[in-house]
Amino acid sequence: MREVFSCKRCGHCCHGESTVSISRPEQEAIASFLGLDLTDFLKKFCIKKGNRVEMKVVDGHCIFYGDDGLCKIHKVKPFQCRRWPLHPSILNDPMAWEAIKADCPGFDPKATYEEVCELVKRANSGY
C-alpha cells in the first residue's frame, strides 16, 4: 500500500475551541507523567463538560501544545489524539474524509477515498 498519510507535525489538529475527552486511565497516566496527583492535574489542566473531562484550551489550542509546536505529553497523549486524523467516521462518510483532508496537510493530495478508508481500517485495528 502506498503511503497516503504522513504526519507533518504541524500541530493544526491541536488547535480549536475544544479538545478531546480523556478517560480516567488517560487522566491518571497524564497526571503521573506530569508528576501530579489526579486532583491537581484535573484542576490545572482539565475542564468538565457534562459527563466528559477534556483538556483545557489556551489561546485557541490544547493546553499541552508546546511553543515548539510539539505535544508536551506526546508519550502519554490520549487515544483520540494518537489516532487523529485516521478517525473511523471517514469509513461511513466521504464528507467526513473531505473535511478532515481539508484540515490536515499530512494527506497526499492524490489520496483516494478508498485508499484512506483502507488506512483507517488498518490504523484502527492495530496494524
PEWONOR-V360860 format. One record per helix or strand of 3 or more residues. SS is the DSSP state (H for helix, E for strand). FROM is the first residue (numbers start at 1). LEN is the number of residues. If there is no record, write none. Layout:
SS:FROM:LEN
SS:FROM:LEN
//
This chain:
H:12:3
H:24:11
H:38:8
E:46:4
E:52:4
H:74:3
H:79:5
H:89:4
H:94:10
H:113:12
//
